[in-house]
């Protein structure tokens, strides 16, 4: 509304701008491209991460079963490449003869994954909004069990990236041993590449990761079919491991504890099962059905490859390389098909899927972190989506944490495995136990008995495995996970308590009624220049009654009068207070003066107006604004004081 020159003259002015479009009453929307930078960094960002996507494009970013299998199931499927080897590495400690127990352990693990898949189909149907074990446990068992489940999943996702990438590099160095010494650097570069790809969005990641997943599946299934056919026909090739490998084992007795350790190491195969239930919202409609189908296909493919590799390794009498230079898979391929084109194809496909299996964590970790942030257990930044609708905060944190583990453990899968699986089985147990409690509460619903039994069996089995894994791997490094989980849960609880305190705050530091706000402005000045004059003028404008004072701190006793003389000659009407600082301190005397003004005028809103240069080039910041930054930082922790900057943009 615009008031005319006469009392009765009123009109409506409709303002339109090329940067915005009207959406509704009082609502506008920026047009595409508005607000985007056009400098070098903006162009580099768009080249790496792609052009921004509108929120309306979220549905187009969703994936179907084929891509969903590559994105959310690649971790579980790819673990078939090293699960057999991890079982054998433990058993061989009791001698080569103990490797015959590999097959029975394989059957037990396949039965276990069948139970977990059936149980998690119910998790998907009951909690289609995602969140997996955390959401189920938090809702049914309470805050602390939910936070423990969340901490377990977050650590497991970090370890998934570290183990998957390290295993992928191991497959690569098996084909090209000359790269073995550079395995850590290669792994870190791969993590960085995956970070960039995932920050381009779910759909972009799906395009990149779909082909390697199916290359691996075709290669492995081909190997298993050929290998099993040759075994059935009695055409088993000769296999002779190096004598040095045979001398590495046999130092331990084949005990129940050793078998349990082997089972615990092989149980790494179940990692990644959780990811499908966490990522249900990322599937195309019908989300629940597509996620459940993906989960079943994932379990079936993993079981087939895992069983096939264990069978072929058992038939050949494979001995794991104690130096981790040759993987069990590479030895099986060499034995059955030789070191030809198919060998390099399968090693390359295995390396690719093992590396890209980390993508499961790159999808699961940020989504879980965003849910935790929405529930106020993690900083709110984790709930914000980037330009490409990806949760960039979670992606970056995951990449940094996983890279640190790869560096510390020098990319060794065997050394990382003891840290693995503890958290995931704990999360399995908590989620299944939570569903048992849920079905009991809803026992008036039809079919509750079958659901309760299904999740009850799942809770009992995964709980038993969690106990076995924890005991057998405790001294080998699992103790660090048991220590980390309560610390992480406590940190998340502290974040939530901080946010609750913020929401419950009831005592304002400055008046809530604009009519009683009385601004008393203080303008620190170093000289009588244009930025200082701008700041003084602004201070006079916001101070209704002219309560403005300029403050100049000097360490030169003789310079005080000279500055006052210059001030008077400049004709500035605002009074100036000159503080002599005999100890050459600037910030301390200024802060003491501000505190004194606030104590003298307790009912006024003290506002510090800072003149600020804005340099034309980034490197010029090194010679400007350091004092202003120090003043801002110091005043940030003084309650009831408002700080404002009046910028002056340097040109030319």
Secondary structure, 3 states (H helix, E strand, C coil): CEECCCCCCEECCCCCCCCEEEEECCEEEECCCCCCCCCHHHHHHHHHHCCCCCHHHHHHHCECHHHHHHHHCHHHHHCHHHHHHHHHHHHHHHCHHHHHHHHHHHHHHHHHHHHHHHHHHHHHHHCCCCCHHHHHHHHHHCHHHHHHHHHHHHHHHHHHHHHHHHHHHHHHHHHCHHHHHHHHHHHHHHHHHHHHHHHCCHHHHHHHHHHHHHHHHHHHHHHHHHHHHHHHCCCCCCCCCCHHHHCCCCCCCCCHHHHHHHHHHHHHHHCCHHHHHHCHHHECCCHHHHHHHHHHHHHHHHHHHHHHHHHHHHHHCCCCCCCCCCCHHHHHHHHHHCCCHHHHHHHHHHHHHHHHCHHHHHHHHHHHHHHHHHCCCCCHHHHCCCCCCCCHHHHHHHHHHHHHHHHHCCCCHHHHHCCCCHHHHHHHHHHHHHHHHHHHHCCCCCCHHHHHHHHHHHHHHHHHHHHHHHHHHHHHHHHHHHHHHHHHHHHHHHHHHHHHHHHHCCCCCCCCCHHHCCEEEEEECCCCCHHHHHHHHHHHHHCCCCCEEEEEEECCCCHHHHHHHHHHHCCCCCEEEEEECCCCCCHHHHHHHHHHHHHHCCCCEEEEEEEEEECCCHHHHHHCCHHHHHHHHHHHCCCCCEEEEEEEECCC
